[in-house]
Structure formats: C-alpha cells, structure tokens
Amino acid sequence: MRDIVFGQYVQQKSIIHLMDPRAKLIFLVAYIVLIFCTFNFYALAVPVILAVVMMLLSKVSIGKYLKSLKMIIVVVIITAIFNLFYGGGQVFLKIGPISITEGGINNSIVIVLRILCLLIASETLTFTTTPTDLTDGIERLLKPLKLLHIKVHEIAMMMTIALRFVPTLLEETDKIMLAQKARGADMDSGGIVKRAKALVPIFIPLFVSAIRRAMDLAMAMECRCYHGGEGRTRMKTLRFSRVDVFGFILFSFVTAGIILLDIFLPHIVR
C-alpha cells in the first residue's frame, strides 16, 4: 500500500508543470491513441523514448515512477505470459498443443511496452498537475457538452475528487491493516476463504472512514457556499503558452514519424 503513488501531485519547477492542463490532457489522450497505433518495434520505440523524455522533463524522481509500476507488475507479467501463446512464425518451444512462437514473443514485448508507456504518461499527468488545475482543464475541454445540458463542472469535480482520494484511501487501508495486525489478526496464512474472511475487519472500517470523509468534504463545500458550476469564477484563467504551442508542433512531428514508420516498415503486431 505504501508503494502506490497514483493520483499524487509532486511540487517541482519543470516545463511540464508549467504547461496548461488542457494541453496535458489532450497530449495524454493523443499519446494513448498513438501507443496503440504502433505495429512494429521501430514505431513503438518513438513512444517509449517519449515516455522517458517526459519522466526526465517532469523532474519527478525516478523512484516515484518505479513505485507506480509495482502495483501492476503482476498484471503485466500475466498479460505477457498469455500473449506468448498468441502469434505465428517460427516455433521456439512446443509443449503438447501449446507452442511459443516468434510472433507470440513479439506480441508480449509490444503489450508490455504499451502498458508501461500508458502508465508512465498517466503518472506524469497526475504528478505534474494539481487537482484544481486538473478540474479546470477537464471542465474546459468538456464545455461543448453544456449544449446538451450536461453538468460538465460537476462531472469534472467528481472525477478529480475520486482521483485525489485514491492515495488517501490506500493510506487509510494500510493503517487499518497495521492496527488489525497489532490486535492479533492473521491475514497472511490459510487458504483463500480464510484470507477473504480476514479482510472483513478491514473493509468495514474502511467503508465507514470513506463515508465519513465524504460527509466532511460535503460539509466543507457547503460551508464555502459551493452550489455547482453556475456563475462560478476562477482565480486563474487558463491560457495556452509558448510551451504548449511548441508541444503541439513537436507532437505533430512525432505522430507523422510514427505513421510513416508504420506505413513503410513491416508490421509485427496484428
């Protein structure tokens, strides 16, 4: 639990911190699409290099990113193993009806790199953007939906609050587990059924704590006269800067390069 850092903001002075949150959200969505539009190692190398560059430009410690990778390492390994048996080409290992081929190995490598790049890009957004800026950015991007009478501000607020409370609830879970172990609770031995029953003393106080935090937050918002997004003004107006414009131009060249690599080089992933 202590290693999960998803949703945390890290105060630093970097180029990515200075970027407009709307630009970062657009880059994230475009980057995700770009990752899944790479069909050979040469094209995939571009998003991988871009992910490393984002990590360095954010000036957030590499340890933070490595901690974020811990929470999905099991999922990545299982996904890689399953993809080993999907694909054609030269057979390297055959056990009965199951065979590991060249295509399966390529698929596993590509899937793992895609997941890691996706996580790094998401973490870069949360590490370098405050919850307030993230809310403003989401609301401004979803503003056209107001024409359909959709409450954009409330949706953006709920998304940001949920993201913000992920590390808080994980920290609360860790504290409850330590408290239960100090009272003699055994959560590390026995079968699946016994371990599942041992989690009940954790989930009940965690659920109560989550409800209490939600009520406290609602009361604080009411005390500050919060009534939704109608008529609200902002202390800081969002404006695209030269850094954002340069980022859009650079990302356009990167996108064009990946498209050309996919067109002129053979595909290894279908």
NORQUI-V972153 format. One record per backbone hydrogen bond with DSSP energy under -0.5 kcal/mol. CO is the residue of the C=O (numbers start at 1). NH is the residue of the N-H. If there is no record, write none. Layout:
co-><CO,CO>
nh-><NH,NH>
This chain:
co-><1,3,5,9,10,12,14,15,16,20,21,22,23,24,25,26,27,28,29,30,31,32,34,35,37,39,39,40,41,42,43,43,44,45,46,47,48,49,50,51,52,53,54,55,55,56,57,61,61,62,63,64,65,66,67,67,69,69,70,72,73,74,75,76,77,78,79,80,81,82,83,84,85,88,90,90,93,95,98,99,100,100,101,102,103,104,105,106,107,108,109,110,111,112,113,114,115,116,117,118,119,120,121,122,123,124,125,127,130,131,132,133,134,135,136,137,138,140,142,143,144,145,145,146,150,151,152,153,154,155,156,157,158,159,160,161,163,163,164,165,166,167,168,169,170,171,172,173,174,175,176,177,178,179,180,181,185,191,192,193,194,195,196,197,199,199,200,202,203,204,205,206,207,208,209,210,211,212,213,214,215,216,217,218,219,220,221,222,225,228,229,241,242,243,244,245,246,247,248,249,250,251,252,253,254,255,256,257,258,259,260,261>
nh-><4,5,8,11,12,14,18,19,19,24,25,26,27,28,29,30,31,32,33,34,35,36,37,38,39,268,269,44,45,46,46,47,48,49,50,51,52,53,54,55,56,57,58,59,60,59,15,64,65,66,67,68,69,70,70,71,72,73,73,76,77,78,79,80,81,82,83,84,84,85,86,101,87,103,92,102,100,98,95,101,92,93,105,106,107,108,109,110,111,112,113,114,115,116,117,118,119,120,121,122,123,124,125,126,127,128,129,10,134,135,136,137,138,139,140,141,142,143,145,146,147,148,150,149,152,155,156,157,158,159,160,161,162,163,164,165,166,167,168,169,170,171,172,173,174,175,176,177,178,179,180,181,182,183,185,184,187,195,196,197,198,199,199,200,202,203,204,206,207,208,209,210,211,212,213,214,215,216,217,218,219,220,221,222,223,224,226,225,227,227,232,245,246,247,248,249,250,251,252,253,254,255,256,257,258,259,260,261,262,263,264,265>
